[in-house]
Amino acid sequence: MRTGVPGVSAIAYAFPDHAPTVRELHAEGLIRSDPGLLEDFGFHKVRVARRETPYSLALEAATELMERYDIDPESIGLLVYGGPQGPTAFTTAPSAEESSASHRTTARFRYPGTRLQHELGLTRSSAFGLDQLACTTLFASVRVARAMCIAEGIDRVLCVASDFFPADAGREAIYNCTSDAAVAVLVERNGAANRLLAGTHVTKGYYWDPGALEDQVVASYFPTAKHVIEQTVAGAGWSLADVDWVIPHNVSVRSWEILLGLAGLQGARLWSHNIGAVGHTLAGDNFINLRDALDAEAVHRGDRLLLFSYGYGAHWTGLAVEA
C-alpha cells in the first residue's frame, strides 16, 4: 500500500429532484442565452431545488458518504464546510426581509457546519467554514484538509460543500447553466488512492467585482488557467504529456476544447459526461466527476489526473491527483 501522502478516499453527492432542460429554463425566463447555443456548448439539463435546502443536501451527501464507506464518526478529526451560512443554509430561498431580520438576532450564529458536526455524530471533530471562494470552495477545503493532515497529523478530514443559486437569480453565469448540489469528500492522511500530490491557487483581486468586468474576466480566464495548470503539473513532478485525465469543472465543452489546446493537454482525456447531464454545480463539479469516473472504471489506479476550476471573484485553482 502506498502511504505518506494524503488522498481522497471517499466522495458522495446529492442533487435536488427537479431536473429541467435548458429549453424549459429559457421558457421560464431563467436563462438569457439562446437555448440552442447552450446546447451546442454541451448543456442539456440542470438540477434546481424546490423543497430542498443547502443544509438538507449537505447532510444527505455527508450521510451517504459515511454509510456507503462505513466511516466511523469518531474517526473524523476535522469537518470543513463551504456553502451558504446562517439562515440561508436552512431555507430554499429566504426573502430579503427574512435574511435581514436574521442578522439582527442570534439566528446569525446558527451555523450549518456545527449542525452537521452534531447531526453526523462527529464527537471528536472540530469544525470550521470557508467562504468567498465561489466555485473553488471545495478545492480550498481539500487543500486545507491535506495541509492539516500533514501539519497536525489528523487522520481523516470531512469536507462538505453545498451550493444553491437564489430562486430569482436565474440559471446562467457567462454562458454556463448552473445546478444546485452538495458534495462530501473524505481526505485521509495516508492515502492509498487518489493521492493529492500538488495544488495551485491564484487569486486576482482586481476582478473582485466580476459583473462590472465581465469582458476582462473572460480575457484573463484562459492565460491564467494555462499558468495554473502548468504550475500544478510541475508541482507534482509531471510533464503535461504525463496527464491521463482532466477532471473538469462543468463549464462549456467549447471552452474546455480551447483550454486543452492552449495548455498543451491534447493527449489527455476529458471527463465531460456530466456537463450535459447536470450542468455546472459550482463548487462540486470536479469531485462529482471524479466519483463518477472512478465508478465507471474509466480512471485506473496510477492514472495521473488534473483537476481544474475557476471561481468568480476571482480564483483559479488546480489539483494534481494520482489515482
N, C-alpha and C positions, 0 to 999 in steps of 0.2 A: 504494500500500500504506500502511495506517495503521501508524505506528510510535510509539515513545516510551513505550508503556505495556506492562508485562509481561502475557503472556497464556498460556493453556493451549493448547499446540499439539498434544498427543497424550495419549490415555488408553487404557489396556488393563487388563483384569481377568482373574482366574482363579477358578473355583469348584471345589469337590470334585465328584466324580461322583455321589455318593449324594444323592437328592432326594426325601425322604419327604414325604408330605402331613401336614397338620395333624392329621387323624384318626389317621394311623399314629403320629405322635408322641404323641398322647394315649393310645393303646393301649399304648405303651411306657413311659408314666409320665413323659414328658419335657416335657409342658406341664400346667399346673394348671387352666386355664380350660376351660370347655365348648368343644369344637371348633366347634360351630355358631356361638357368639358370635364366635370369632376369624375364622371365615369371613365373618360379617357385617361385621367390621372390615376385610375385604379380603384376608386371608391365605389361601393355599392350600398352597403348597409352600415348603420351605426347603432349603438345601444343608448337609450335615453331613459333616465329614471322617471318614473311616475309615482310609485309608492315607496321606493327605496330611498334611503338617506346615505350620505357618505359614511356615517358610522356603521349602519347596518351592513353595508357591503364590506367595509373593512373587517368587521367581526366575522362575517361569513367567510371571507378569504383566509383570515388567520386561523379560524376554527378548522376549516378544511385542510389546511397545511398540517396543523397539529395532529389531526385524526388520521389523515391519509398516510403520514410518515411516522406515526406512533411516537410523537415527540413528548417526552416528559416535561410538563410545565416548569418543574423545579430546575430543569437543566438550562433554562434561558437566563442569561445573566444581564441582558440589556434589551430593551424594546425601544426602537426608533420609529416614530410616527411622522408621516408627512401628509398633509392634507388640510382641509378646512378646520379651523379652530372654533372653540366656543360653541355658541348655539347653532351656527351654520352647519356644524357637523351632524347635528341631530335632527334636522328638518330637511325636507326635499328642496324647498325654495322659500326661505323666510322673506317676509316683506321688509321693506326698508324701515318701517316703524318697529317691527319686532327686533331687527338687528340693532337698531339704535337703542331701544329700551334695554336690551340685554346687556349692553356695555355700560349701563349706568347702575347695574346691580351686581351681586356676587355671581350671577349666571356666567359672567365672562371668565370665571375661574373653573368652569365645568369643562375639563379638557378631555378630548377623545382618547389621547394617549394613556392617561391614567385610568380611564374607564376600561380600555382594552386590557391593560395590565390586570385589573381587578377581575373582569369577567372571564379572562382566559386562565386565571389562577396562577399567574406568574409571580409567585410569592417571593422568589429570590432575585427578582429582576428590578433594576431601576428603569426609568423611562424618561425620554425627552423627545421634543418635536423639532422638525426642521421646517423652514419657511423661506419665502422669497426666491425660490429656485425654479418655479414653474415646472416644465416638463422634465427637468433634470433632478427633481427631488429624490426619486428612488435611487438614481446613480449616486447622489451625495450620501444617502443613507447607507448604501452598501459600502461606499468608500470609508465612511465613518466607522462602520462595523468592522471592516478589515483592519483599520488603524487601531481600534480598541482591542481587537483580538491580539494584535501584536504588542501593543504598548502595555495593556493591563492584564493580559492572559485570560480574557473572557473566552469561554469555550463556545458559547452559542449566542448569537445576536439575532433577534427577530425584527425585520424591517417591514413596515406596513405603509402603503401609500393608497390614498383614496382621493380621486379627482372627479369633480362634477362641474359642469357648466350651469350657471343660473338659468332658470327656466325661460327667462325672457332675453337671454344673451345670444340666441341663435346657435348654429352648429357649424360655423365656418371660421377658420383662422388662416388667413393668407392661402386660400385655395386648398385647405385641408378640412376634412369633415371629422368632427370630434365625437367621442363616445364618453359616457360615464363608466367608471370601472374602479375596482380596488384590487391591489396585488399584495401578497405577502411573500417575503423572501427570507430564508434562513441562511445565515452565514456562520460557518463553523471554523474554529481556529486552525485545526489540522484538516484541510480539505482533501478528501480522497478524489474528488472530481470537481469540475468547473472552478478551477483554481484561479484566483484573482491576481494576475501577475503584475499588472500596471494600470494606472489610472491617470487621466489628464482632465483638468478643469480650467477653462479660460473664461473669465468674466470681462465684459467690455461695458463698463458703467455708462459710457457715452450714450448707449441705447436704453437708458433707464425709462424713457417714455416712448416705447416702441410704436404706439399708434401714430405718433407725430412724425416718426422717422421710418415709416414702413419701407419706402424705396431704398433708403440707406441700409436697413437691416437685410433686405434681400440681396443687395450688392455685396455686403460683408459676409453673408452666410457661407458661400462656397469657399472662398480663400481661407477663412478662419477654420472651417470644418476640415479642409485639407491639412492645415497646420496641426490641428488637434489629433487627427488620425495618424499623421507621421510621428508625432511625439509619443502617442500611445503605443504604437507598434515598436518604436525604438526602445521605449521603456521596458518592454517585455523581452528585448533582445532578439526580436524578429526582424525580417525584411518584409516589405509589402507583399512579395511573392509567397511568403510563408502563410498568409492568411487564407484559411479554408472557407470560412463562412463570415459574412457580415450579417449580424443580427440587428435589424434596424429599428428606429422609431418609425411609426406608420404615417409618414408624410408621403406625398405623391410619388408614384413609381417613377415618373419622369424625372423628378428632382434627384432620385437615387441613381438613375442611369447617368445623369450628368456628373454627380459626385463620384461615383465609382471610376469613371473615366478620368476625371480631373485628379483624383487621388492616386491613380495608378493601381487600382484594385480590380482590373478587368478579369483577373484569374480567379477571384473569389466568387463564391455563390452567394446570392442574396435571398434570405428567407422573407419573401414578400407575401406569403399566403394570406396573412391576416389583414392586409391593407383593405382589400375589398370586403372581407367578412365582418370586421368590427371597426374599421376606421382608426383614427388617431385617439388613443386612450390617454393622452397626455403623459403622465409620468410612468405609466405601466407598460408601454409598448414593448420595450426590449425584453423584459423578463417574461411577459406573456409569450412572446415569440420564442424565447429560449426554451421555456417549458414545452411548448408545442413542437418545436424542432426536436427536442430530446424524446418526447413521447412518440413522435413519428419515426424515430430511429434514423433521421436524416443526419444528425450530428453523432459522431462516434468518439469513443474515448481517445484522447490525444489530439483531436482536431483543435486548430487554433482559430479562436473566434474573436472578432472585433465587434463590440457594441458601441454605437454612437448615438447621441441625442443632442438636440438643441432646445434650450428653454428661453422663451420670450423674456426679455428684460435686462440683461441678455447673457446667456451662458451656453458654452459649447463644451461637451463632455465626451470622453471616450473611456472604455474599459477593454483591456486585453485579458481574455479568459482562455485557459487551456481546459478543454472538456475532459 
